[in-house]
Amino acid sequence: MSKDKKRILIIGQGLAGTVLALELLEKGQEVTVVSDPEIKGSSWAAGGIINPITGRKMVKTWNADELFPVLKEFYKFWEKKLECEFYHEKSIYRPFLELSDLNDWLAKYDNPEYLNYVEKVEKKPVLENKLVNPHGGLLLKNSGYLDIPVFLNNSHRYIKERGEVIKSEFNYQDIFHSKNHITWNGKEYDGVVFCRGAKEADSEIFGWLPFRPNKGELLNVKLNLDIEFGITRGKFLMPVKHGFFKLGATYDNHFDHEEKTSEAREKIIEDLKNFLKADPEVSDHFVGIRPATKDRKPIIGKHPKINNVFIFNGLGAKGVSLSPWCAKELSDQIIKNKPIDKRVNIDRFFSLLR
Ligand SMILES: Cc1cc2nc3c(=O)[nH]c(=O)nc-3n(C[C@H](O)[C@H](O)[C@H](O)COP(=O)(O)OP(=O)(O)OC[C@H]3O[C@@H](n4cnc5c(N)ncnc54)[C@H](O)[C@@H]3O)c2cc1C
């Protein structure tokens, strides 16, 4: 194998493992992905929402100016290459909670900081017979959703054709280390990248990192509502096809089991009433554990003590927006040994490893 062609083993096939595998293949590397279909990752429960202005205070999401151009280019590129649609640009409407929000946004919406993300400030209520928005709201652009199952399924087909996909549980004890390689399943690799999502919190090699797993639940619902934009106000509602919506999600840091609950389902429906005057019919209910971290930033890079072992984790509640940019950072490190952006580099936590 030529020096610039590395053979990389990726553990996990959620958003992190999949986006990284595509990025490495595109950069001419060899990839084997190992994933256990019995372990349903958080990616399969996610709403896929891409939202540049988030939180009660409506602030620009972390690093949006770097993340958003990269994610758009990435998903559009792969839509073409995989010949299917999964990246759906849609405006998102955010009803103002108070009159002061309207005044704040009238003052700042044409600020260059927000030009790329704000389509319009609605000064008057829109669709008043359906939406609760007495003070108007903010219409966002460069937003939308990723149809994650379509993206993952088609990517997995492609990765299988160009690389190798092994459906199996991975056990760390099965790896053998030498100075420049690791060996797994009788084959040598230049590196292994752990993309195991929230499961990494119990890991014997990365368990010292400050993970804060967060349980989330989401519903698929049917509604008598004809809108082309998503809505977010505490919960999000995203139209995916005529009359069908994704509605979510809950956030729970103190969960004691990983199953879905009727309480979460009722809470989501209750919160919908804060902004919508319509009754949803639930058609599906999902649950997952978000791989969140103490400082709410991704954790990527090389293990401080074990050669050729990497991690790609901490995508938290924003895996769709974060993963393409993080995969570029990590793949450049793996291939060219380029330093990773310090805000997401695992080395910010090295002092925690004794
Ligand atoms: C209800 C809910 C709603 C969400 N909504 C959004 C949203 O709207 N927008 C957004 O951007 N993000 C959202 N998220 C967050 C998003 O799901 C995560 O950021 C992202 O999916 C994490 O991807 P990951 O690949 O790191 O982990 P995961 O998707 O959890 O993948 C981990 C993978 O590792 C594999 N694995 C683990 N252990 C082993 C092992 N021992 N052997 C083999 N394989 C193993 C699993 O099988 C899986 O394939 C939501 C999450 C939840 C729960």
PDBQT file of the ligand as one rigid body, heavy atoms in Angstrom, charges set to zero:
ROOT
HETATM    1  C1  LIG A 401     -34.799  11.944  19.761  1.00  0.00    +0.000 C 
HETATM    2  C2  LIG A 401     -33.567  12.519  19.114  1.00  0.00    +0.000 A 
HETATM    3  C3  LIG A 401     -33.706  13.561  18.213  1.00  0.00    +0.000 A 
HETATM    4  C4  LIG A 401     -32.577  14.110  17.587  1.00  0.00    +0.000 A 
HETATM    5  N1  LIG A 401     -32.762  15.085  16.663  1.00  0.00    +0.000 NA
HETATM    6  C5  LIG A 401     -31.681  15.594  16.022  1.00  0.00    +0.000 A 
HETATM    7  C6  LIG A 401     -31.867  16.580  15.021  1.00  0.00    +0.000 A 
HETATM    8  O1  LIG A 401     -32.985  16.971  14.724  1.00  0.00    +0.000 OA
HETATM    9  N2  LIG A 401     -30.750  17.062  14.388  1.00  0.00    +0.000 N 
HETATM   10  C7  LIG A 401     -29.494  16.617  14.705  1.00  0.00    +0.000 A 
HETATM   11  O2  LIG A 401     -28.523  17.092  14.101  1.00  0.00    +0.000 OA
HETATM   12  N3  LIG A 401     -29.297  15.675  15.655  1.00  0.00    +0.000 NA
HETATM   13  C8  LIG A 401     -30.358  15.162  16.330  1.00  0.00    +0.000 A 
HETATM   14  N4  LIG A 401     -30.167  14.212  17.285  1.00  0.00    +0.000 N 
HETATM   15  C9  LIG A 401     -28.797  13.863  17.668  1.00  0.00    +0.000 C 
HETATM   16  C10 LIG A 401     -28.166  12.846  16.694  1.00  0.00    +0.000 C 
HETATM   17  O3  LIG A 401     -28.900  11.666  16.763  1.00  0.00    +0.000 OA
HETATM   18  C11 LIG A 401     -26.701  12.605  17.102  1.00  0.00    +0.000 C 
HETATM   19  O4  LIG A 401     -25.971  13.801  17.147  1.00  0.00    +0.000 OA
HETATM   20  C12 LIG A 401     -25.984  11.670  16.095  1.00  0.00    +0.000 C 
HETATM   21  O5  LIG A 401     -26.887  10.821  15.476  1.00  0.00    +0.000 OA
HETATM   22  C13 LIG A 401     -24.901  10.871  16.764  1.00  0.00    +0.000 C 
HETATM   23  O6  LIG A 401     -24.318  10.022  15.805  1.00  0.00    +0.000 OA
HETATM   24  P1  LIG A 401     -23.160   8.996  16.196  1.00  0.00    +0.000 P 
HETATM   25  O7  LIG A 401     -22.769   8.315  14.948  1.00  0.00    +0.000 OA
HETATM   26  O8  LIG A 401     -22.109   9.673  16.994  1.00  0.00    +0.000 OA
HETATM   27  O9  LIG A 401     -23.842   7.945  17.205  1.00  0.00    +0.000 OA
HETATM   28  P2  LIG A 401     -24.924   6.817  16.922  1.00  0.00    +0.000 P 
HETATM   29  O10 LIG A 401     -25.906   7.222  15.923  1.00  0.00    +0.000 OA
HETATM   30  O11 LIG A 401     -25.446   6.432  18.271  1.00  0.00    +0.000 OA
HETATM   31  O12 LIG A 401     -24.125   5.604  16.299  1.00  0.00    +0.000 OA
HETATM   32  C14 LIG A 401     -23.300   4.738  17.044  1.00  0.00    +0.000 C 
HETATM   33  C15 LIG A 401     -22.996   3.493  16.230  1.00  0.00    +0.000 C 
HETATM   34  O13 LIG A 401     -22.060   2.681  16.949  1.00  0.00    +0.000 OA
HETATM   35  C16 LIG A 401     -22.456   1.322  16.839  1.00  0.00    +0.000 C 
HETATM   36  N5  LIG A 401     -21.865   0.596  17.985  1.00  0.00    +0.000 N 
HETATM   37  C17 LIG A 401     -21.831   0.953  19.294  1.00  0.00    +0.000 A 
HETATM   38  N6  LIG A 401     -21.145   0.045  19.997  1.00  0.00    +0.000 NA
HETATM   39  C18 LIG A 401     -20.736  -0.912  19.126  1.00  0.00    +0.000 A 
HETATM   40  C19 LIG A 401     -19.974  -2.118  19.237  1.00  0.00    +0.000 A 
HETATM   41  N7  LIG A 401     -19.482  -2.549  20.421  1.00  0.00    +0.000 N 
HETATM   42  N8  LIG A 401     -19.760  -2.868  18.129  1.00  0.00    +0.000 NA
HETATM   43  C20 LIG A 401     -20.221  -2.458  16.915  1.00  0.00    +0.000 A 
HETATM   44  N9  LIG A 401     -20.925  -1.306  16.745  1.00  0.00    +0.000 NA
HETATM   45  C21 LIG A 401     -21.177  -0.562  17.833  1.00  0.00    +0.000 A 
HETATM   46  C22 LIG A 401     -23.980   1.369  16.819  1.00  0.00    +0.000 C 
HETATM   47  O14 LIG A 401     -24.520   0.200  16.261  1.00  0.00    +0.000 OA
HETATM   48  C23 LIG A 401     -24.183   2.612  15.921  1.00  0.00    +0.000 C 
HETATM   49  O15 LIG A 401     -24.119   2.238  14.564  1.00  0.00    +0.000 OA
HETATM   50  C24 LIG A 401     -31.277  13.632  17.917  1.00  0.00    +0.000 A 
HETATM   51  C25 LIG A 401     -31.143  12.584  18.827  1.00  0.00    +0.000 A 
HETATM   52  C26 LIG A 401     -32.271  12.023  19.424  1.00  0.00    +0.000 A 
HETATM   53  C27 LIG A 401     -32.098  10.887  20.391  1.00  0.00    +0.000 C 
ENDROOT
TORSDOF 0
